[in-house]
Each structure stands twice: as structure tokens, then as C-alpha cells.
Amino acid sequence: MNPLQFETYDYVIAGGGTAGCVLANRLSADPSVKVLLLEAGGADDWFWIHVPVGYLRCIGNARTDWCYRIEPEAGLNGRSIGYARGKVLGGCSSINGMLCLRGQSNDYDEWARLTGDPRWSWKNVLPVFRRSEDHWRGADDLHGTGANGGWSASACVGMFWSASWRPHNRLAYRDARISIAATTSASAISR
Ligand SMILES: Cc1cc2nc3c(=O)[nH]c(=O)nc-3n(C[C@H](O)[C@H](O)[C@H](O)COP(=O)(O)OP(=O)(O)OC[C@H]3O[C@@H](n4cnc5c(N)ncnc54)[C@H](O)[C@@H]3O)c2cc1C
């Protein structure tokens, strides 16, 4: 299509980042709906975008990052530091750490209480989490499988964390396990 020759769309999504891509995917699941997704950055076909810890090459790189800097901050002794934001299809999720950790069940229940909206409760958000997953261990009470384009926790993630956290940092690893165990929802790095 000639990019200057605009057609008519049912939905125009500004920003092909994390939320924009999910939204476009959901909306375009209906073949009768025409969706235009506009992304300021380029394609996500660079090798390092798809490699865990490849973000070290993506952050601060104009190919994938807006390369923002914060204003000099008194609390940082007057320094200005980089503030990474993805400028590429997939947005920040193309340059992030690929870690997935849910909040604690109490947090969601507290939000439901504070907002008076029961849709925030753990009971009601859990099915949404499960529906968006393709968990490598298969489905259970806390996890789901078969999501189209959903995240999947791979064995590789577990290996990466155990290898990097032990044995020199066994205490931190144990503490991390405890704090994550306190998170009612088990997640990618939980075991
Ligand atoms: C370095 C880094 C590491 C992170 N690590 C993790 C992690 O391990 N786990 C985790 O859960 N979260 C992590 N996050 C946070 C998470 O990635 C973000 O919160 C999330 O991706 C934000 O999604 P979003 O859709 O709100 O915005 P984005 O994904 O940033 O999407 C916005 C999109 O809009 C585009 N855009 C902006 N302006 C325009 C314009 N004018 N026209 C067209 N397009 C435009 C941008 O280029 C971008 O693609 C990390 C974030 C960063 C930056």
C-alpha cells in the first residue's frame, strides 16, 4: 500500500509498543475490522531484541531506544541519567528484561477495595493472567496455556537465574525465593 494513500480504518492505534501490539492483535482477530497500527520506530527484526539480556545492546542505542535523559536531579548529585524507552515495534517490551512477575494477590484485593470495583480483585484478574499465558509447565490453577502471542516462561529462564544467583549469592537467591513465594501467583522466576 502507498503509505501516502490512506484508507479508512475502524481503529487507529498510535504506538506499536507493548499495549498497542496486544490491542491491534485483539482487534484484528475479527477479520471484518480494519486496524491501523502506527509505530515511530523500526521493525523488531534485530537479533539482540530476541535474546535474553540482549537489552544491554538495545538500551541507549538509537536503533531501538528513544534515548531520553532525565533532567539533572538534585537527589542524584546533579546528574542526568539515561531513561530507556523502546522506539521499535514492540516498544519497551522489545528492549526490556523479559521478566514476568505478577503482583501479590493481596494487592489486587486491596485495589478492588479501594476502588470499589470488584474487577480488580485477585479472583477476577487471575483468569485474565491465565488467558494471556503459554506456560511451559502446562496449565494449572494458577497458569494457563495456548495464548496466542502470550508470554511463556521457559526452562532457560529458571536455569539462567539459578546459574547467576549461585553459589556465591545463595543467600540472596534464598531470599528471592522467599519473597517470590510470598507472591501468591507463581511466575517465571518463582521456581
Ligand atoms: C529497559 C527496560 C527494562 C524493563 N524490564 C521489564 C521486565 O523485565 N519486565 C516487565 O514486566 N517490564 C519491564 N519493563 C517495563 C515494560 O517493558 C513497560 O512498562 C511496557 O513495555 C510499557 O508498555 P507500553 O505499551 O505502555 O509502552 P511502550 O511499549 O513504550 O510503547 C509505546 C510505543 O509508542 C511508540 N511511539 C511513541 N511516540 C509515538 C508517535 N508519536 N508515533 C508513533 N509511535 C510512537 C514508541 O516508539 C513505542 O513503541 C522494562 C522497561 C524498560 C524500558
The ligand as a Tripos MOL2 file, in Angstrom:
@<TRIPOS>MOLECULE
LIG
   53    58     1     0     0
SMALL
NO_CHARGES

@<TRIPOS>ATOM
      1 C1         14.9190   -1.1520   29.9260 C.3       1 LIG1
      2 C2         13.5880   -1.6530   30.4030 C.ar      1 LIG1
      3 C3         13.5050   -2.8780   31.0650 C.ar      1 LIG1
      4 C4         12.2610   -3.3430   31.5010 C.ar      1 LIG1
      5 N1         12.1850   -4.6070   32.0470 N.ar      1 LIG1
      6 C5         10.9600   -5.1400   32.2860 C.ar      1 LIG1
      7 C6         10.8170   -6.5090   32.6580 C.ar      1 LIG1
      8 O1         11.7930   -7.2510   32.7300 O.2       1 LIG1
      9 N2          9.5730   -6.9730   32.9190 N.ar      1 LIG1
     10 C7          8.4670   -6.1700   32.7960 C.ar      1 LIG1
     11 O2          7.3580   -6.6580   33.0330 O.2       1 LIG1
     12 N3          8.5650   -4.8780   32.4470 N.ar      1 LIG1
     13 C8          9.7690   -4.3540   32.1520 C.ar      1 LIG1
     14 N4          9.8690   -3.0620   31.7250 N.ar      1 LIG1
     15 C9          8.6440   -2.2520   31.6500 C.3       1 LIG1
     16 C10         7.7770   -2.6260   30.4480 C.3       1 LIG1
     17 O3          8.5560   -3.0550   29.3600 O.3       1 LIG1
     18 C11         6.9510   -1.3930   30.0690 C.3       1 LIG1
     19 O4          6.2310   -0.9310   31.2080 O.3       1 LIG1
     20 C12         5.9330   -1.6830   28.9770 C.3       1 LIG1
     21 O5          6.5530   -2.3540   27.8890 O.3       1 LIG1
     22 C13         5.3050   -0.3630   28.5110 C.3       1 LIG1
     23 O6          4.3350   -0.6670   27.5350 O.3       1 LIG1
     24 P1          3.5240    0.4950   26.8520 P.3       1 LIG1
     25 O7          2.6510   -0.1280   25.8120 O.co2     1 LIG1
     26 O8          2.8780    1.3360   27.8940 O.co2     1 LIG1
     27 O9          4.6120    1.4600   26.1720 O.3       1 LIG1
     28 P2          5.7130    1.1160   25.0930 P.3       1 LIG1
     29 O10         5.9760   -0.3470   24.9990 O.co2     1 LIG1
     30 O11         6.8650    2.0210   25.3740 O.co2     1 LIG1
     31 O12         5.0150    1.5420   23.7270 O.3       1 LIG1
     32 C14         4.9450    2.8530   23.2460 C.3       1 LIG1
     33 C15         5.2340    2.8220   21.7380 C.3       1 LIG1
     34 O13         4.7870    4.0460   21.1620 O.3       1 LIG1
     35 C16         5.7310    4.4290   20.1700 C.3       1 LIG1
     36 N5          5.5460    5.8730   19.9650 N.ar      1 LIG1
     37 C17         5.8290    6.8930   20.8010 C.ar      1 LIG1
     38 N6          5.5080    8.0570   20.2460 N.ar      1 LIG1
     39 C18         4.9780    7.7600   19.0270 C.ar      1 LIG1
     40 C19         4.4460    8.5650   17.9760 C.ar      1 LIG1
     41 N7          4.3680    9.8860   18.0670 N.pl3     1 LIG1
     42 N8          4.0080    7.9230   16.8540 N.ar      1 LIG1
     43 C20         4.0660    6.5690   16.7530 C.ar      1 LIG1
     44 N9          4.5740    5.7820   17.7160 N.ar      1 LIG1
     45 C21         5.0140    6.3740   18.8540 C.ar      1 LIG1
     46 C22         7.0570    4.0690   20.7850 C.3       1 LIG1
     47 O14         8.0940    4.0010   19.8290 O.3       1 LIG1
     48 C23         6.7320    2.7170   21.4110 C.3       1 LIG1
     49 O15         6.9470    1.6430   20.5180 O.3       1 LIG1
     50 C24        11.0940   -2.5490   31.3010 C.ar      1 LIG1
     51 C25        11.1810   -1.3160   30.6510 C.ar      1 LIG1
     52 C26        12.4120   -0.8660   30.2030 C.ar      1 LIG1
     53 C27        12.4920    0.4470   29.4610 C.3       1 LIG1
@<TRIPOS>BOND
     1     1     2 1
     2     2     3 ar
     3     2    52 ar
     4     3     4 ar
     5     4     5 ar
     6     4    50 ar
     7     5     6 ar
     8     6     7 ar
     9     6    13 1
    10     7     8 2
    11     7     9 ar
    12     9    10 ar
    13    10    11 2
    14    10    12 ar
    15    12    13 ar
    16    13    14 ar
    17    14    15 1
    18    14    50 ar
    19    15    16 1
    20    16    17 1
    21    16    18 1
    22    18    19 1
    23    18    20 1
    24    20    21 1
    25    20    22 1
    26    22    23 1
    27    23    24 1
    28    24    25 2
    29    24    26 1
    30    24    27 1
    31    27    28 1
    32    28    29 2
    33    28    30 1
    34    28    31 1
    35    31    32 1
    36    32    33 1
    37    33    34 1
    38    33    48 1
    39    34    35 1
    40    35    36 1
    41    35    46 1
    42    36    37 ar
    43    36    45 ar
    44    37    38 ar
    45    38    39 ar
    46    39    40 ar
    47    39    45 ar
    48    40    41 1
    49    40    42 ar
    50    42    43 ar
    51    43    44 ar
    52    44    45 ar
    53    46    47 1
    54    46    48 1
    55    48    49 1
    56    50    51 ar
    57    51    52 ar
    58    52    53 1
@<TRIPOS>SUBSTRUCTURE
     1 LIG1         1 GROUP 0 **** ****
